[in-house]
Each structure stands twice: as C-alpha cells, then as structure tokens.
Amino acid sequence: MSDRCSAGYDRIARHYERIEKLRFGNTLQRARLSSIPSLANANSSPHVLVLGDGDGRLLEAFLKYCPTAHVTSVDASPKMIEQQRNRIPALPQHDVTWIRSPIESFVFPTSTFDIVITAFFLDCFDASQLSKLLPRIADALKPQSIWYVVDFCEPEQGPRRMWAKFWLAIMHTFFRWQTGLRSRRIVDPRPQLRDLGFEPQSEQTFHFDMIYAAVYQRQSERQRP
C-alpha cells in the first residue's frame, strides 16, 4: 500500500469503528470473532500472523481466548497500530510484535506461522495484487497451518447479489477516495486459496450472505490431489 493509503487509514483510524457501526451495526465484529474460539483451541501456543487488523478489536479478542499466542501484527497505518497497542496492555499477558509496513514491501518469513488471520483485508486488493500476495502469505505458513478469512463477497444470484454489489460499490468508492486503493470491486480469494493447497474446514455467512468467515487448513503434500 502507498503512503497515500497509509495516510488515509491514519485519518480515519479514530473513526473506523464508528463508521463501521453506522452501516453494519455489530455484524462485522460478530463475523470477525465467529471462529476465534476454535482457532485459539487449535494450538496452545501458536505463532500467529495478523494482517491489517486495523483498530485491534480482533487481536484483543483473540488474545483473551489464547493469551499464550505469539503474535505478529502487520499494518501500514501507524495510527491503527497505536490503537492496537492501546487495547492490548489491559490484558494480563501477551507476546505481540507490531510491524508497521506496507504489505507490498513486508518480508514474510518462510514456514513460520501456525495461523494467519486476514479479516476485511484481502478486499483491499485487485486481482493482480492478490495473485502476487496470496502465495507470499502461503509461503509464510507451516504445514497443516490455518488461514482464517473474513471478508465481503457477492452472493451468487438474485436480489441479494444486486443489493450487495450496490453497497460494495459505495464502500469501494469511499475507501478509494480516502486511501487511494486500486481495488474497484470484490475479488473472491477462495478459488486461489484452494489452488494453494488450503481446504475449507468451516464457513459462516452474515448480513444476507454479503459477509463470510471461513477457516481453511493447509493440506500436506501427500494429501493434495
């Protein structure tokens, strides 16, 4: 993400939760947290990569379920990272490393993490950007790792699809105006995740099928077709 993008998220950081709730109430947060208990129970002391968590509400909830996790949180916005830091000290113990970096220049360590969390993050990228980014994230994950995706999507057909396309277009226009994001429409990352060897373990939908929360697990090489 560019300096303009980082500056844009800095501007809206204080208002991010308020903007979200004006349109969606608590739905986005319910989606974020829908599979957090199962993720936390999957490994007693996992190494976790959190990308673009924004104001840190997901990270805060995850650490309450799994306080022994070793977390690396990467965000391009210094103001968002500041908000994350302000949430975490209230917890009794934590091991969190914050990294301020645009995702394009972040150097992913190889085969390091048990879990990666991308909540309302992948929708910031267009198809070309995602085709480069997703393999980089995958390379940072261990065998049998878990990828937790929470994001917007377009229902397959009917009035819900038209309704979702309308609101998603408005949202993309707003964030392009504020942050200069290239993305103009939702690109579904799920087919590429399958191609990278991640199989869906569970999926829930919210808000008239406009939002989904999916847990993927990486197959071992011998399990792959």
C-alpha distance (Angstrom), angle and dihedral (degrees) to the residues before:
residue distance angle dihedral
M1 . . .
S2 3.81 . .
D3 3.81 128.7 .
R4 3.80 87.1 -103.5
C5 3.79 89.5 56.3
S6 3.80 92.5 49.5
A7 3.80 91.4 47.5
G8 3.80 90.1 49.7
Y9 3.78 93.2 54.0
D10 3.80 88.8 46.0
R11 3.81 88.9 57.1
I12 3.78 94.9 51.7
A13 3.83 97.5 36.0
R14 3.81 95.5 100.5
H15 3.79 91.7 46.3
Y16 3.81 98.9 39.3
E17 3.81 97.7 101.9
R18 3.81 92.0 43.3
I19 3.82 92.6 50.8
E20 3.80 90.1 48.4
K21 3.79 94.0 50.1
L22 3.80 93.7 46.9
R23 3.79 89.5 64.6
F24 3.80 105.5 25.4
G25 3.79 106.7 19.8
N26 3.80 107.6 -150.6
T27 3.81 95.3 -29.7
L28 3.80 97.6 104.3
Q29 3.79 91.5 50.3
R30 3.82 91.6 48.2
A31 3.79 88.3 52.4
R32 3.81 92.4 48.4
L33 3.78 92.4 51.8
S34 3.81 99.0 37.5
S35 3.82 95.4 101.1
I36 3.80 100.5 23.4
P37 3.85 94.3 105.4
S38 3.82 92.1 54.2
L39 3.82 91.6 46.5
A40 3.78 91.6 50.7
N41 3.81 91.5 49.9
A42 3.80 93.7 50.2
N43 3.81 93.4 77.1
S44 3.80 129.0 13.0
S45 3.81 94.3 -142.7
P46 3.81 108.8 13.6
H47 3.76 128.6 176.1
V48 3.78 103.0 -124.1
L49 3.79 131.3 -167.0
V50 3.81 115.5 -158.6
L51 3.79 116.1 -169.8
G52 3.79 122.7 -162.2
D53 3.80 98.3 -13.4
G54 3.79 91.2 162.7
D55 3.79 112.1 -162.3
G56 3.81 94.2 9.5
R57 3.80 103.2 -113.9
L58 3.80 91.7 131.0
L59 3.80 93.4 46.0
E60 3.79 91.2 49.6
A61 3.81 91.6 51.9
F62 3.81 93.3 45.7
L63 3.80 92.5 53.1
K64 3.79 91.2 50.8
Y65 3.81 88.7 58.0
C66 3.81 94.8 38.2
P67 3.83 110.3 23.0
T68 3.81 92.3 165.8
A69 3.81 93.9 61.2
H70 3.80 119.9 120.5
V71 3.79 103.8 -134.6
T72 3.78 133.0 -167.9
S73 3.81 111.4 -168.8
V74 3.80 116.9 -167.2
D75 3.80 122.7 -168.2
A76 3.79 134.1 156.5
S77 3.81 93.9 -143.1
P78 3.82 119.8 80.4
K79 3.81 90.2 -161.3
M80 3.81 91.8 54.3
I81 3.80 90.6 49.5
E82 3.80 89.0 49.9
Q83 3.78 89.8 54.8
Q84 3.80 90.8 49.2
R85 3.81 91.0 51.2
N86 3.79 91.1 49.9
R87 3.81 91.3 55.7
I88 3.80 98.4 48.1
P89 3.86 104.7 57.3
A90 3.81 89.8 69.7
L91 3.80 88.2 67.5
P92 3.82 117.1 90.3
Q93 3.80 96.0 -122.8
H94 3.75 137.3 -1.6
D95 3.78 143.9 164.3
V96 3.79 106.8 -152.8
T97 3.78 128.8 154.4
W98 3.79 114.2 -164.0
I99 3.79 118.9 -154.9
R100 3.78 121.9 -171.0
S101 3.80 105.4 -153.1
P102 3.78 141.1 128.3
I103 3.78 105.5 -110.0
E104 3.80 91.3 -124.8
S105 3.81 91.7 64.5
F106 3.80 99.0 33.6
V107 3.81 111.4 116.5
F108 3.79 107.0 -136.3
P109 3.82 114.4 -148.4
T110 3.79 113.6 -128.2
S111 3.83 122.3 -105.9
T112 3.80 93.4 -14.9
F113 3.81 110.5 124.3
D114 3.80 133.3 69.8
I115 3.81 93.4 -165.0
V116 3.79 135.1 24.1
I117 3.80 121.0 -167.5
T118 3.79 120.9 -159.6
A119 3.80 108.5 174.0
F120 3.81 116.1 174.6
F121 3.79 87.6 -21.1
L122 3.80 109.0 102.4
D123 3.81 91.1 57.3
C124 3.82 87.1 71.0
F125 3.81 91.5 73.4
D126 3.77 135.0 71.7
A127 3.81 124.1 -132.5
S128 3.80 95.0 -89.8
Q129 3.79 92.9 49.8
L130 3.81 93.1 46.4
S131 3.80 92.9 50.5
K132 3.81 87.8 60.2
L133 3.79 98.8 36.7
L134 3.81 102.3 48.8
P135 3.85 95.8 59.0
R136 3.81 89.4 48.5
I137 3.79 90.6 54.4
A138 3.81 91.3 45.2
D139 3.81 91.2 53.6
A140 3.81 89.2 58.4
L141 3.82 92.2 58.8
K142 3.79 129.8 88.9
P143 3.81 124.9 -126.5
Q144 3.82 110.9 -77.6
S145 3.80 89.6 19.0
I146 3.79 123.8 154.7
W147 3.80 126.9 -122.6
Y148 3.79 114.9 -162.9
V149 3.80 113.7 -161.8
V150 3.80 124.1 -173.6
D151 3.76 116.1 174.8
F152 3.77 151.6 124.9
C153 3.77 121.3 -80.6
E154 3.80 141.0 175.2
P155 3.82 114.5 -109.9
E156 3.79 111.5 -122.7
Q157 3.78 99.1 -111.5
G158 3.79 149.2 -22.3
P159 3.82 132.2 48.2
R160 3.80 92.2 -38.1
R161 3.80 90.3 61.1
M162 3.81 92.8 51.7
W163 3.80 91.4 45.1
A164 3.81 91.7 49.7
K165 3.83 93.2 46.6
F166 3.80 89.6 52.6
W167 3.80 95.1 52.4
L168 3.79 94.6 39.7
A169 3.81 89.7 53.4
I170 3.80 89.7 53.3
M171 3.80 91.7 48.3
H172 3.79 93.6 48.3
T173 3.80 90.4 48.9
F174 3.81 91.1 52.0
F175 3.79 94.7 49.0
R176 3.82 93.1 43.8
W177 3.81 87.5 53.4
Q178 3.80 93.4 47.5
T179 3.80 101.2 36.7
G180 3.80 109.5 14.6
L181 3.80 94.4 -119.9
R182 3.80 113.7 175.1
S183 3.78 95.4 -142.6
R184 3.82 114.8 104.4
R185 3.78 99.6 173.0
I186 3.79 141.3 17.8
V187 3.79 114.7 -82.5
D188 3.80 112.7 -161.0
P189 3.84 108.1 -129.9
R190 3.81 95.0 -171.0
P191 3.83 98.4 91.3
Q192 3.79 90.8 52.0
L193 3.80 91.5 47.3
R194 3.79 88.0 56.5
D195 3.81 89.8 49.4
L196 3.80 89.0 52.6
G197 3.80 90.8 56.3
F198 3.80 101.6 -97.0
E199 3.80 116.3 133.9
P200 3.82 122.8 -160.9
Q201 3.79 114.4 -110.4
S202 3.80 98.0 177.0
E203 3.78 139.7 -8.2
Q204 3.79 133.5 -170.0
T205 3.79 128.4 -173.1
F206 3.79 130.2 -149.0
H207 3.78 141.2 -174.9
F208 3.81 99.7 26.9
D209 3.83 92.1 -38.6
M210 3.82 91.3 -59.9
I211 3.82 92.7 117.7
Y212 3.79 129.9 44.0
A213 3.80 136.1 -174.1
A214 3.81 114.0 -159.0
V215 3.79 133.2 179.3
Y216 3.81 114.9 -150.9
Q217 3.79 127.2 -172.9
R218 3.75 125.4 -158.3
Q219 3.78 115.9 -119.7
S220 3.76 121.4 -134.6
E221 3.78 115.0 -112.1
R222 3.79 93.0 -104.3
Q223 3.82 91.4 52.1
R224 3.76 94.1 55.2
P225 3.81 117.7 97.9
